[in-house]
Amino acid sequence: MTDEPHGTATPPTGRALAQGWCALSSLHGRIETHIERALQARHGLSVREFSVLVVLSEQHDGEGGHLQMKQLADSVVLSQSATTRLVTRLEDRGLLSRYICPDDRRGIYTNVSPEGLKLLEAARPTNDAALREALADAARRPELAPLVAAVEGLSTPR
């Protein structure tokens, strides 16, 4: 992109956007596949199951600290029905428990069980190592290297 006289940037062409999207999609797919294999092999967890455990483990008792199913679905980027099925599977394995919201009897919250927390803590190093491996592999590909650099440069506030 070049700067115009008034400081505005020229938007990328449709082709450039499509190429960027394909590269981003490729990076995501490579990372997710690598992490999935590692989590399944060592802990019997899918990437989505791991993500649900992570999101729910970060709940707290303060304002807005517990997530209803729609919020959880948004957090892990799944439909509500897919999230419900996933939560049910994790609950059947003893990794989660559901309870009725005390303030709104229509709301259902989900908590990670002690067994779920134990599995999550055991799986975190596997997830982190697989992520580092996938990023290192992708960084060796010229079309993905800039995206890897961008990901590695990200810092999210807590």
Secondary structure, DSSP 8 states (H G I E B T S, - for coil): --B-TTS-B----HHHHHHHHHHHHHHHHHHHHHHHHHHHHHHS--HHHHHHHHHHHT--SSTT-S-BHHHHHHHHT--HHHHHHHHHHHHHTTSEEEEE-SS-TT-EEEEE-HHHHHHHHHHHHHHHHHHHHHHHHHHTSTTTHHHHHHHHT-----
